[in-house]
Amino acid sequence: MHRTILAMTAALVFAAAIPEWEARSKDSQVGDSTEVQAPAGDSVLNQQTPHEYLKAAESDRITEEYIEIASDSSWWYRVLENEAFEVGEKLEFSVKYGKLPAGNAVMEIPHIVEIDGHDCYEIISIAESNNVVSVFYKVRDTVKTFIDVDGIFPRKFWKKLQEGSYKTEKTTIFDQKNHYAITDGDTIPTYTFVQDAFSSLYYARTQELIPGQDVLIDNHTSKKNFPLKLKVLKKEKVKVPAGEFDCVVVEPVMRAEGIFKAKGRIWVWLTDDQYKMPVLMKTEVFFLGSISAQLKEFKRGQIEEELE
């Protein structure tokens, strides 16, 4: 999968964090991770969330037992407070390879639509390379996620990517009640309230972000389950074409079976307020140095109107 162009797309900043995993030798894994075990004599239902097991065990390995615990049906429904985004929000980014202008990306929430009887935010991302870059490597990416308005988890994910000679179109249906992700006829057991590559960003915007305190997000991408750790690094003021903003800097890191092998790092600057709006994204690319996406225009949408 082409991670370079995905990384430049603001909408897929978390998807770009998925590394090309390489297996370690058995010796290098010793002491690196442990199996997730349910506390002795304690009922699964007494735990607040499946993450209690992962955090308590300080484990990086996801086992069948963990997935079974995480998929308990008593956790499938929730109502999550959201003061960060609403219908009408539109974020426009300029994308650069180093200092070279490379294209533009837009993320917006145009509608609420009904998916399987549930109201969902339709959230769209479009990324396009400019005329100069398109001569060498044409990019036309469109991605959509349909996020449950109450629970802030996806019910459907769709992407159509054109990156150079690479083209793909995929749809994933999330059966959140029964904990399945269905792609190309393949039905894969997954986590409670699992997020896709795009919805993870919007879920993170609803969370309290405190430097030094990681946020764990269960993620399903490309037919695989990846626990995502959002490292909250620091607070920092940044200036982008859209203005100057006080921000919280976060770094998404994908994890799988105790192996950390990300090829390049990603940093995201989210506004340090209730909106947690992404204003700047940077990623390392081994042959280009870095790719950045800077916010150039924005509209908050109906949530700002409601507050007024």
ROZA-633681 format. One record per residue (C-alpha): residue number from 1; residue in three letters; z, x, y. Coordinates in pm, whole numbers, always signed. Layout:
! residues N
REC   num   residuo        w        u        v
REC   NUM       ALA        Z        X        Y
...
//
This chain:
! residues 308
REC   num   residuo        w        u        v
REC     1       MET       +0       +0       +0
REC     2       HIS      -83     +125     +348
REC     3       ARG     +252     +195     +514
REC     4       THR     +112     +369     +820
REC     5       ILE      -44      +59     +972
REC     6       LEU     +232     -171     +851
REC     7       ALA     +475      +50    +1036
REC     8       MET     +289       +4    +1362
REC     9       THR     +310     -373    +1333
REC    10       ALA     +622     -504    +1500
REC    11       ALA     +637     -797    +1262
REC    12       LEU     +638     -574     +956
REC    13       VAL     +878     -309    +1076
REC    14       PHE    +1110     -381     +786
REC    15       ALA     +827     -389     +536
REC    16       ALA     +731      -44     +654
REC    17       ALA    +1074      +80     +550
REC    18       ILE     +991      +28     +182
REC    19       PRO     +957     +380      +45
REC    20       GLU     +729     +524     -220
REC    21       TRP     +996     +566     -482
REC    22       GLU    +1003     +880     -695
REC    23       ALA    +1222     +906    -1006
REC    24       ARG    +1494    +1169    -1011
REC    25       SER    +1604    +1365    -1313
REC    26       LYS    +1914    +1243    -1497
REC    27       ASP    +2110    +1539    -1367
REC    28       SER    +2037    +1450    -1006
REC    29       GLN    +2161    +1095    -1064
REC    30       VAL    +2502    +1189    -1196
REC    31       GLY    +2767    +1063     -958
REC    32       ASP    +2500     +905     -738
REC    33       SER    +2559     +542     -827
REC    34       THR    +2756     +312    -1051
REC    35       GLU    +2697      -18    -1226
REC    36       VAL    +2798     -329    -1036
REC    37       GLN    +3094     -483    -1216
REC    38       ALA    +3265     -816    -1151
REC    39       PRO    +3638     -769    -1078
REC    40       ALA    +3846     -804    -1394
REC    41       GLY    +4009    -1145    -1431
REC    42       ASP    +3841    -1277    -1116
REC    43       SER    +3605    -1572    -1112
REC    44       VAL    +3258    -1526     -969
REC    45       LEU    +3308    -1843     -767
REC    46       ASN    +3612    -1692     -594
REC    47       GLN    +3388    -1440     -418
REC    48       GLN    +3253    -1530      -74
REC    49       THR    +2909    -1380     -133
REC    50       PRO    +2732    -1165     -393
REC    51       HIS    +2752     -876     -148
REC    52       GLU    +3128     -858     -214
REC    53       TYR    +3046     -695     -548
REC    54       LEU    +2798     -451     -401
REC    55       LYS    +3029     -346     -119
REC    56       ALA    +3343     -328     -336
REC    57       ALA    +3174     -109     -594
REC    58       GLU    +3009     +106     -327
REC    59       SER    +2706     +101     -552
REC    60       ASP    +2338     +163     -489
REC    61       ARG    +2226      +34     -830
REC    62       ILE    +2121     -327     -875
REC    63       THR    +2170     -449    -1232
REC    64       GLU    +2083     -764    -1423
REC    65       GLU    +2450     -859    -1397
REC    66       TYR    +2438     -832    -1018
REC    67       ILE    +2126    -1049    -1000
REC    68       GLU    +2294    -1308    -1225
REC    69       ILE    +2601    -1311     -998
REC    70       ALA    +2388    -1324     -684
REC    71       SER    +2185    -1613     -824
REC    72       ASP    +2477    -1849     -882
REC    73       SER    +2363    -2192     -762
REC    74       SER    +2684    -2254     -568
REC    75       TRP    +2555    -2015     -302
REC    76       TRP    +2205    -2154     -256
REC    77       TYR    +2261    -2369      +54
REC    78       ARG    +2395    -2268     +394
REC    79       VAL    +2376    -2346     +765
REC    80       LEU    +2359    -2030     +975
REC    81       GLU    +2421    -2021    +1350
REC    82       ASN    +2115    -1903    +1541
REC    83       GLU    +2132    -1830    +1914
REC    84       ALA    +1866    -1558    +1902
REC    85       PHE    +1525    -1727    +1880
REC    86       GLU    +1350    -2063    +1897
REC    87       VAL    +1009    -2229    +1910
REC    88       GLY     +803    -2091    +2198
REC    89       GLU     +916    -1730    +2169
REC    90       LYS     +629    -1485    +2206
REC    91       LEU     +657    -1106    +2200
REC    92       GLU     +359     -883    +2283
REC    93       PHE     +358     -512    +2199
REC    94       SER     +139     -214    +2275
REC    95       VAL     +104      +28    +1984
REC    96       LYS      +53     +403    +2013
REC    97       TYR      -12     +693    +1777
REC    98       GLY     +182     +962    +1957
REC    99       LYS      +52     +920    +2314
REC   100       LEU     -281     +767    +2208
REC   101       PRO     -315     +389    +2263
REC   102       ALA     -397     +240    +1923
REC   103       GLY     -380     -137    +1950
REC   104       ASN     -168     -443    +2008
REC   105       ALA      +70     -662    +1809
REC   106       VAL     +201    -1012    +1878
REC   107       MET     +492    -1199    +1721
REC   108       GLU     +538    -1565    +1806
REC   109       ILE     +700    -1890    +1694
REC   110       PRO     +449    -2165    +1780
REC   111       HIS     +574    -2453    +1566
REC   112       ILE     +830    -2608    +1337
REC   113       VAL     +654    -2725    +1019
REC   114       GLU     +773    -2897     +705
REC   115       ILE     +780    -2698     +380
REC   116       ASP     +888    -2886      +68
REC   117       GLY    +1075    -3140     +279
REC   118       HIS    +1254    -2882     +496
REC   119       ASP    +1199    -2796     +863
REC   120       CYS    +1087    -2435     +900
REC   121       TYR     +999    -2205    +1187
REC   122       GLU     +639    -2092    +1149
REC   123       ILE     +650    -1730    +1267
REC   124       ILE     +324    -1541    +1306
REC   125       SER     +242    -1174    +1355
REC   126       ILE     -103    -1045    +1446
REC   127       ALA     -181     -673    +1474
REC   128       GLU     -517     -534    +1582
REC   129       SER     -642     -183    +1645
REC   130       ASN     -827     -125    +1970
REC   131       ASN    -1197      -45    +1995
REC   132       VAL    -1149     +332    +1985
REC   133       VAL     -926     +337    +1678
REC   134       SER    -1134      +69    +1505
REC   135       VAL    -1428     +310    +1490
REC   136       PHE    -1226     +524    +1249
REC   137       TYR     -975     +279    +1101
REC   138       LYS    -1008      -91    +1176
REC   139       VAL     -690     -299    +1155
REC   140       ARG     -680     -679    +1150
REC   141       ASP     -346     -791    +1005
REC   142       THR     -206    -1143    +1012
REC   143       VAL     +132    -1225     +860
REC   144       LYS     +327    -1551     +851
REC   145       THR     +674    -1640     +736
REC   146       PHE     +817    -1991     +723
REC   147       ILE    +1193    -1970     +782
REC   148       ASP    +1432    -2256     +708
REC   149       VAL    +1564    -2376    +1046
REC   150       ASP    +1919    -2430     +920
REC   151       GLY    +1962    -2148     +670
REC   152       ILE    +1742    -1874     +827
REC   153       PHE    +1580    -1779     +495
REC   154       PRO    +1210    -1795     +405
REC   155       ARG    +1047    -2071     +201
REC   156       LYS     +697    -1923     +219
REC   157       PHE     +538    -1590     +310
REC   158       TRP     +167    -1522     +365
REC   159       LYS      -22    -1211     +466
REC   160       LYS     -385    -1118     +515
REC   161       LEU     -437     -748     +577
REC   162       GLN     -745     -548     +665
REC   163       GLU     -668     -180     +711
REC   164       GLY     -973      +41     +687
REC   165       SER    -1132      -31     +349
REC   166       TYR     -811     -187     +218
REC   167       LYS     -801     -568     +213
REC   168       THR     -555     -809      +60
REC   169       GLU     -437    -1167      +91
REC   170       LYS     -112    -1281      -72
REC   171       THR     +113    -1585      -68
REC   172       THR     +472    -1593     -193
REC   173       ILE     +661    -1917     -241
REC   174       PHE    +1041    -1887     -236
REC   175       ASP    +1228    -2137     -452
REC   176       GLN    +1560    -2070     -282
REC   177       LYS    +1755    -2329     -480
REC   178       ASN    +1662    -2180     -817
REC   179       HIS    +1633    -1820     -689
REC   180       TYR    +1267    -1747     -767
REC   181       ALA     +984    -1578     -578
REC   182       ILE     +641    -1690     -696
REC   183       THR     +338    -1469     -620
REC   184       ASP       -4    -1482     -791
REC   185       GLY     +142    -1701    -1066
REC   186       ASP     +422    -1454    -1136
REC   187       THR     +770    -1608    -1115
REC   188       ILE    +1034    -1344    -1045
REC   189       PRO    +1414    -1405    -1041
REC   190       THR    +1563    -1293     -712
REC   191       TYR    +1869    -1315     -489
REC   192       THR    +2038    -1601     -308
REC   193       PHE    +1898    -1646      +45
REC   194       VAL    +1654    -1362      -19
REC   195       GLN    +1445    -1251     +278
REC   196       ASP    +1084    -1137     +290
REC   197       ALA     +955     -833     +480
REC   198       PHE     +898    -1032     +799
REC   199       SER    +1190    -1278     +792
REC   200       SER    +1437     -990     +749
REC   201       LEU    +1387     -900    +1114
REC   202       TYR    +1466    -1254    +1230
REC   203       TYR    +1768    -1284    +1001
REC   204       ALA    +1901     -954    +1139
REC   205       ARG    +1874    -1096    +1490
REC   206       THR    +2129    -1364    +1400
REC   207       GLN    +2386    -1108    +1282
REC   208       GLU    +2657     -928    +1477
REC   209       LEU    +2544     -568    +1519
REC   210       ILE    +2827     -319    +1567
REC   211       PRO    +2757      +58    +1567
REC   212       GLY    +2888     +213    +1247
REC   213       GLN    +2888     -116    +1053
REC   214       ASP    +2591     -161     +817
REC   215       VAL    +2430     -500     +753
REC   216       LEU    +2308     -571     +398
REC   217       ILE    +2000     -788     +352
REC   218       ASP    +1858     -892      +14
REC   219       ASN    +1481     -850      +36
REC   220       HIS    +1189     -944     -188
REC   221       THR     +856     -775     -116
REC   222       SER     +544     -716     -328
REC   223       LYS     +697     -880     -637
REC   224       LYS    +1005     -657     -624
REC   225       ASN    +1366     -702     -514
REC   226       PHE    +1486     -443     -264
REC   227       PRO    +1834     -449     -110
REC   228       LEU    +1787     -346     +250
REC   229       LYS    +2061     -167     +440
REC   230       LEU    +2041     -201     +817
REC   231       LYS    +2222      +96     +966
REC   232       VAL    +2355      +15    +1313
REC   233       LEU    +2348     +353    +1486
REC   234       LYS    +2438     +329    +1855
REC   235       LYS    +2388     +154    +2188
REC   236       GLU    +2127     +285    +2428
REC   237       LYS    +1933     +180    +2738
REC   238       VAL    +1554     +200    +2709
REC   239       LYS    +1263     +140    +2944
REC   240       VAL     +940      -17    +2815
REC   241       PRO     +649     -187    +2994
REC   242       ALA     +835     -522    +2983
REC   243       GLY    +1136     -375    +3167
REC   244       GLU    +1463     -190    +3113
REC   245       PHE    +1701     -318    +2844
REC   246       ASP    +2047     -240    +2705
REC   247       CYS    +1989     -211    +2331
REC   248       VAL    +2145     -160    +1992
REC   249       VAL    +1956      +97    +1783
REC   250       VAL    +1918      +13    +1414
REC   251       GLU    +1754     +188    +1121
REC   252       PRO    +1638      -18     +820
REC   253       VAL    +1664     +164     +487
REC   254       MET    +1540      +21     +159
REC   255       ARG    +1738      +95     -156
REC   256       ALA    +1648      +67     -522
REC   257       GLU    +1853     +177     -823
REC   258       GLY    +2047     +443     -638
REC   259       ILE    +1740     +631     -514
REC   260       PHE    +1687     +703     -146
REC   261       LYS    +1337     +842     -103
REC   262       ALA    +1196     +702     +221
REC   263       LYS     +892     +891     +343
REC   264       GLY     +962     +879     +714
REC   265       ARG    +1224     +693     +912
REC   266       ILE    +1207     +385    +1133
REC   267       TRP    +1416     +298    +1436
REC   268       VAL    +1428      -37    +1613
REC   269       TRP    +1578     -107    +1956
REC   270       LEU    +1714     -465    +1977
REC   271       THR    +1850     -606    +2301
REC   272       ASP    +2228     -595    +2315
REC   273       ASP    +2271     -966    +2382
REC   274       GLN    +2250    -1295    +2194
REC   275       TYR    +1871    -1270    +2155
REC   276       LYS    +1857     -927    +1987
REC   277       MET    +1492     -913    +2084
REC   278       PRO    +1298     -611    +1955
REC   279       VAL    +1170     -410    +2250
REC   280       LEU    +1085      -75    +2091
REC   281       MET    +1004      +47    +1741
REC   282       LYS     +931     +401    +1628
REC   283       THR     +843     +548    +1292
REC   284       GLU     +768     +898    +1169
REC   285       VAL     +428     +959    +1010
REC   286       PHE     +378    +1293     +842
REC   287       PHE      +23    +1356     +969
REC   288       LEU      +41    +1179    +1308
REC   289       GLY     +391    +1262    +1428
REC   290       SER     +501     +913    +1525
REC   291       ILE     +388     +555    +1582
REC   292       SER     +556     +338    +1842
REC   293       ALA     +541      -28    +1943
REC   294       GLN     +663     -108    +2295
REC   295       LEU     +727     -456    +2430
REC   296       LYS     +494     -530    +2720
REC   297       GLU     +540     -907    +2771
REC   298       PHE     +777    -1170    +2634
REC   299       LYS     +871    -1536    +2648
REC   300       ARG    +1202    -1649    +2501
REC   301       GLY    +1111    -2006    +2412
REC   302       GLN    +1314    -2325    +2389
REC   303       ILE    +1650    -2159    +2324
REC   304       GLU    +1655    -2031    +2683
REC   305       GLU    +1559    -2378    +2810
REC   306       GLU    +1848    -2533    +2613
REC   307       LEU    +2097    -2290    +2769
REC   308       GLU    +1974    -2374    +3117
//
